[in-house]
């Protein structure tokens, strides 16, 4: 059976993706948006930082879906204790019963196994993601069971630190824009997109400060 062409075989980006420059982003946001000016001053000294490796970041995102932060941490700790190292190969060596014993539902156990399978088989290309455009990375991630657009956006922001991601499916972003720009009135995704137009090309940073307006402690993914 012929190998499916990798992204690097078929697509050559016009230029390398823009890297996140926190000081430059904050200067732009303060210059173009009065709400951002206030939020950046309020939360000075804190910034987005990438942690972990791609596989662990995605596995942890899947495990944490639709449960509380505390519950997700408990499951993750049990999961880490069940293997010498959190790698695709180690995970594929665990039975479904072992995954369930960590606290994963049958569905999530299937999701993390699919994630491990695709990493192990080379169906995704984390070694190329640094040079790939956002949508090409998202397309690979969306081919993994259990990963939707929200998880892909969180990965682009928190792991790859892509500067101009606007996660319109994130309820925190919607709520934060409602509170900080519309005095708590309900807002639509279109209205959020319109507000965020002033943040471009640093919409990831603007989103991060909106999250800080709701919770001063940064979230890690």
C-alpha positions in Angstrom: 0.0 0.0 0.0 1.5 3.4 -1.0 2.4 5.8 1.7 0.1 8.8 2.0 2.0 12.0 1.2 3.1 13.9 4.2 2.4 17.6 4.5 6.1 18.3 3.6 5.6 16.4 0.3 2.7 18.4 -0.9 2.7 21.9 0.7 5.4 24.5 0.9 4.4 27.5 3.0 5.0 30.9 1.5 6.9 31.9 4.6 7.7 30.5 8.0 5.0 31.0 10.6 5.3 34.2 12.6 6.8 33.5 16.1 5.3 34.9 19.2 7.0 38.1 20.5 5.3 38.8 23.8 6.6 42.4 24.2 5.8 43.3 20.6 2.3 41.8 21.0 1.6 43.7 24.2 2.8 46.9 22.7 0.4 46.5 19.8 -2.6 45.5 22.0 -2.0 48.5 24.3 -1.8 50.8 21.3 -4.9 49.6 19.6 -7.3 48.5 22.4 -8.1 50.4 25.6 -9.4 47.3 27.3 -6.2 45.4 26.6 -4.2 48.4 27.8 -5.9 48.0 31.2 -5.7 44.1 31.3 -2.0 44.1 30.4 -1.2 46.6 33.2 -3.2 44.6 35.7 -1.5 41.3 34.8 2.0 42.6 34.2 4.8 40.0 34.9 2.8 37.0 33.7 2.9 35.5 30.2 2.1 32.4 28.2 4.7 29.7 28.4 4.9 26.4 26.5 5.4 23.2 28.4 5.6 19.5 27.8 5.9 17.6 24.5 3.3 17.3 21.8 2.1 13.8 22.7 1.8 14.5 26.4 0.1 17.8 25.8 -2.5 16.3 23.6 -3.0 13.2 25.8 -3.6 15.5 28.8 -6.0 17.7 26.8 -8.1 14.6 25.9 -8.1 13.3 29.5 -9.2 16.6 30.8 -12.2 17.0 28.5 -15.6 17.7 30.2 -14.3 17.1 33.8 -13.1 19.5 36.4 -9.5 20.6 36.6 -9.0 18.7 39.9 -10.5 15.5 38.5 -8.4 15.8 35.4 -5.2 16.2 37.5 -6.1 13.1 39.5 -6.6 11.0 36.4 -3.5 12.4 34.8 -1.4 11.5 37.9 -2.7 7.9 37.9 -2.1 7.7 34.2 1.6 8.9 34.6 2.1 6.4 37.5 1.0 3.5 35.3 3.8 3.8 32.8 7.6 4.5 33.1 7.2 7.4 30.7 4.2 8.9 28.9 5.0 8.0 25.3 2.9 6.5 22.4 4.7 3.2 22.8 4.2 2.9 26.5 0.5 3.8 26.2 -0.1 1.2 23.5 1.3 -1.3 25.9 -1.5 -0.7 28.4 -4.7 -2.6 28.2 -8.1 -0.9 28.1 -8.7 -2.2 31.6 -5.5 -0.5 32.8 -6.6 2.7 31.2 -10.0 2.4 32.8 -8.3 1.8 36.2 -6.6 5.2 35.8 -10.1 6.8 35.7 -10.6 7.1 31.9 -14.0 6.4 30.4 -14.2 3.7 27.7 -14.5 6.5 25.2 -11.5 8.5 26.4 -9.5 5.3 26.6 -10.2 4.8 22.9 -9.3 8.4 22.2 -5.9 8.2 23.8 -5.1 4.9 22.1 -6.0 6.4 18.8 -3.7 9.4 19.6 -0.9 7.0 20.5 -1.4 4.9 17.4 -1.3 7.9 15.0 1.9 9.2 16.7 3.5 5.7 16.6 2.6 5.1 13.0 3.8 8.5 11.8 0.4 9.6 10.7 1.0 13.0 12.3 4.2 15.0 11.9 5.2 16.8 15.1 8.7 17.2 13.9 7.3 19.4 11.1 4.8 21.4 13.0 7.2 24.2 13.8 7.3 25.1 10.1 3.7 24.3 9.2 0.8 26.9 9.1 -1.8 26.7 11.7 -4.6 25.2 9.6 -2.3 22.4 8.3 -1.5 21.4 11.9 -5.2 21.7 12.9 -6.1 19.4 9.9 -3.7 16.7 11.3 -5.0 17.1 14.8 -8.7 16.9 13.7 -7.9 13.5 12.2 -7.4 12.1 15.7 -10.4 10.7 17.5 -11.4 12.9 20.4 -9.7 16.1 19.2 -12.0 18.8 18.0 -11.4 22.4 17.0 -11.3 23.7 20.6 -8.5 21.2 21.5 -6.6 22.0 18.3 -6.8 25.7 19.1 -5.6 25.2 22.7 -2.7 23.2 21.3 -1.8 25.9 18.8 -1.9 28.5 21.6 -0.4 26.7 24.6 2.1 24.3 23.1 3.1 25.8 19.8 2.5 29.4 21.0 1.1 30.5 17.7 0.4 34.2 17.9 -2.8 34.7 16.0 -5.3 32.0 17.1 -8.8 33.1 18.0 -10.6 30.1 19.6 -14.2 31.2 19.0 -15.5 27.9 20.4 -14.0 28.7 23.8 -16.7 29.7 26.4 -14.2 31.6 28.5 -13.3 33.9 25.6 -17.0 34.5 24.9 -17.7 35.2 28.5 -14.7 37.4 29.0 -15.4 39.6 25.9 -19.0 39.9 27.1 -17.9 41.2 30.6 -15.0 43.4 29.5 -16.5 44.9 26.3 -20.3 44.6 26.6 -21.0 45.1 30.3 -22.1 41.5 30.6 -24.5 41.5 27.7 -24.6 38.3 25.7 -22.4 38.3 22.6 -22.1 36.3 19.5 -19.1 34.7 17.9 -19.3 37.4 15.2 -19.1 40.1 17.8 -16.1 38.5 19.4 -14.4 38.2 16.0 -15.1 41.9 15.4 -13.7 42.9 18.8 -10.6 40.7 18.2 -9.9 42.3 14.8 -8.0 45.0 16.7 -5.8 42.4 18.3 -4.5 40.9 15.0 -1.9 39.6 14.4 -1.6 38.8 18.1 -5.1 37.4 18.8 -3.7 34.5 20.9 -2.2 37.1 23.3 -5.5 39.1 23.4 -7.3 35.9 24.2 -4.9 35.0 26.9 -5.5 38.4 28.6 -9.3 37.9 28.3 -8.9 34.6 30.2 -6.8 36.4 32.8 -9.7 38.8 33.3 -11.8 35.8 34.4 -9.1 33.9 36.3 -5.9 35.6 37.4 -4.1 32.3 37.5 -2.8 31.1 34.1 -4.2 27.8 32.9 -1.7 25.1 31.7 -2.5 22.6 28.9 
